[in-house]
């Protein structure tokens, strides 16, 4: 990971503090100790990972969660497998978190709950009113893409993308796969993007908007 960011809220939802920090190649409990040392009532961790898959609720069995994921991603022996419901699309997302990160953060706070970044993007689709909904996120050398036609989820996946050219390749591949016309599609980006990246993408899409 290239770094991490956090936001702290009080019980009323008021924002108390936020920050973004670089971190070493392997994030350890020691690196997060200063952030999580307070006795928070709950901790929600959105973890950037490509190790996830969606399973229809009608076909999901909790006992087979790891098996579902191993069919599409290579897992390490210490990877911990978790699930999160996606009720808006009648599915369950199965995802993995490295054992060291999971155990380290869990040791700092017993009320921690992990979510993959992709699940956050799927949730944000509901706030887009366009008929064709295309939302991407650039994070730590990875590109995350979700697409929907109205309320019907069409695509959700993540790709290695160390540069803009590679990211564009995958964005256009997904756009073609879901049969969206870029000239009539607004591309939504989760998080901030550099002006030059926005300008490049605006050459192909009718507009580019950010969701924060």
RAVEN-V533931 format. One line per field, one symbol per residue. ss: DSSP state (a for helix, b for strand, c for the rest). A space follows every 50 residues. Layout:
ss: ???
//
This chain:
ss: ccbbbbbbbcccccbbbbbbbbccccccaaaaaaaaccccccbbbbbccc cbbbbbaaaccaaaaaaaaacccccccccbbbbbbbaaacbbbbbbbcaa aaaaaaaacccbbbbbaaaaaaaaaccccccbbbbbbbbccbbbbbbbbc cbbbbbbbbbcccaaaaaaaaaaaaaaccccaaacbbbbbccccaaaaaa acccccbbbbbc
//
